[in-house]
Amino acid sequence: MIKLFWCERSRAMRGAWLLEELGVPYELVRIDVRSEDPKPADFRKASPMGKVPAIQDGDTSLAESAAFSLYLADKYTDAGLAPLPDAPDRGDYLYWMIYTPGTIEPAMGEKFSGIAPNKLAHGWGDFPTMIQVLEGRLRDRTWLLGDSFCAADVLVGSSVNFMKMFGALPDSPILDAYLERCKARPAFARAMAHEAAYA
Ligand SMILES: N[C@@H](CCC(=O)N[C@@H](CS)C(=O)NCC(=O)O)C(=O)O
C-alpha cells in the first residue's frame, strides 16, 4: 500500500487530498517535522530535504507534491485527474501542475518575507501578477481545465487555502468562490479529517 508521509498543519494535506480524490488506499505515516527527533529511513529516502508530503509506492519513493501528484495522477489514470499525454489540454494541465511550486510558492515567499517585487529578475514573476493570472484563469471556469476537476486543482486549491489561512489572499471573489468549491469536495473533507486527531 502507498505510504503518505504526512504532518498536520502542513502542505502534506494536499497529498492526502489527492489520494482521496484518486480513491487509492494509503497508509498515513505521521512525521513530526516540527521536532528534531530522528526520522525513519524510508522517509529520509523519499524526502532528501526532510519535507512532507512525500510518498512511497513500492520501489518508488519521492517528495515534492507536484512531482508525486504527476506520478500518481498518471498512474491512476482511470480516476480522470490527468489528461492523457496526447490530449489537447495536456499542456495546460502541465502548466498548472507546476504553477504551485514554480510561481505561487515563491511568490508567497516574496510576500511573507517582504522581498521587493522584481518580475524582470525573479523567476516566479511577482505576487500581484501571480494572483492576477490565476484569477484570469478561473474567471470563467469552474476548475483550472474548465468543467473537470484535475490534479492541478489539488495543488492550486491547497495553495489558495494556505494563502487564505495566513491572510495573504487579497480580496478576490473569484478565488474565494474557487476555494469554496474545493472545500465542498468530499475528498477535501476526508483529507482534513486527518487533521482533527492533532488539533
Ligand atoms: N515544495 C514542497 C514543500 C514542502 C514543505 O515545505 N513542507 C514543509 C511543511 S509545510 C516541511 O516539511 N518543512 C519541514 C522542513 O523543511 O524541515 C512540496 O510542495 O511538497
The ligand as a Gaussian input file, in Angstrom:
#p B3LYP/6-31G(d) Opt

LIG

0 1
 N        7.841000      22.124000      -2.283000
 C        7.425000      21.210000      -1.249000
 C        7.196000      21.977000       0.033000
 C        7.039000      21.081000       1.232000
 C        7.275000      21.812000       2.530000
 O        7.816000      22.915000       2.561000
 N        6.879000      21.167000       3.632000
 C        7.118000      21.741000       4.947000
 C        5.841000      21.677000       5.780000
 S        4.575000      22.695000       5.115000
 C        8.144000      20.896000       5.697000
 O        8.127000      19.687000       5.608000
 N        9.043000      21.531000       6.462000
 C        9.981000      20.855000       7.313000
 C       11.410000      21.108000       6.971000
 O       11.704000      21.639000       5.895000
 O       12.241000      20.728000       7.782000
 C        6.155000      20.452000      -1.702000
 O        5.336000      21.051000      -2.413000
 O        5.995000      19.282000      -1.373000

